[in-house]
Amino acid sequence: MRARRHRSHRSSSRRAQRGQVIAEYVIVAGILAVMLFATFPGADRSVIGLLIKAFRDAWSTYSYTLSYPL
């Protein structure tokens, strides 16, 4: 009888930890999303906008380099 009580207590403890981990994950993911997509005062673009611009500039440079004849 004692083993059942101990096992059920362990199961509920794991369930509580799993719920806490999910809550922490959602909070951290939300903060990261806001930081990546929000524009801050004094900045004209978000971090994602700057990353997209950098990829476009790199692709433009790469395609320009490829257009030279050998």
C-alpha positions as CSV (number, residue, x, y, z in Angstrom):
1,M,0.0,0.0,0.0
2,R,2.8,2.3,0.8
3,A,4.4,1.9,-2.6
4,R,1.3,3.1,-4.3
5,R,1.2,6.3,-2.3
6,H,4.8,7.0,-3.1
7,R,4.4,6.2,-6.8
8,S,1.3,8.5,-7.1
9,H,3.1,11.3,-5.3
10,R,6.0,10.9,-7.7
11,S,3.7,11.0,-10.7
12,S,1.9,14.2,-9.6
13,S,5.3,15.8,-8.9
14,R,6.4,15.0,-12.4
15,R,3.2,16.4,-13.8
16,A,3.7,19.6,-11.9
17,Q,7.2,19.9,-13.2
18,R,6.1,19.3,-16.7
19,G,3.5,22.1,-16.4
20,Q,6.1,24.5,-15.0
21,V,8.5,23.7,-17.9
22,I,5.8,24.3,-20.5
23,A,4.9,27.7,-18.8
24,E,8.6,28.7,-18.8
25,Y,9.0,27.7,-22.4
26,V,5.9,29.8,-23.5
27,I,7.2,32.8,-21.5
28,V,10.7,32.7,-23.0
29,A,9.4,32.0,-26.5
30,G,7.0,35.0,-26.2
31,I,9.8,37.3,-25.0
32,L,12.0,36.2,-27.9
33,A,9.2,36.8,-30.4
34,V,8.6,40.3,-29.2
35,M,12.3,41.1,-29.2
36,L,12.7,39.8,-32.8
37,F,9.6,41.4,-34.4
38,A,9.2,44.6,-32.4
39,T,10.8,47.9,-33.5
40,F,12.4,49.8,-30.8
41,P,12.6,53.6,-30.4
42,G,15.3,55.0,-32.6
43,A,15.4,52.0,-34.8
44,D,13.7,51.9,-38.2
45,R,13.5,48.1,-38.5
46,S,13.1,45.1,-36.3
47,V,15.9,42.5,-35.9
48,I,14.1,40.2,-38.4
49,G,13.9,43.2,-40.9
50,L,17.6,43.8,-40.5
51,L,18.3,40.1,-41.0
52,I,16.2,40.0,-44.2
53,K,18.0,43.1,-45.5
54,A,21.4,41.5,-44.8
55,F,20.4,38.3,-46.7
56,R,19.1,40.4,-49.7
57,D,22.4,42.4,-49.8
58,A,24.4,39.3,-49.6
59,W,22.4,37.7,-52.4
60,S,22.7,40.8,-54.5
61,T,26.5,40.8,-54.1
62,Y,26.7,37.1,-54.8
63,S,24.6,37.3,-58.0
64,Y,26.6,40.4,-59.2
65,T,29.8,38.4,-58.7
66,L,28.4,35.5,-60.7
67,S,27.5,37.7,-63.6
68,Y,31.2,38.4,-64.4
69,P,32.5,36.5,-67.3
70,L,35.5,34.3,-66.7
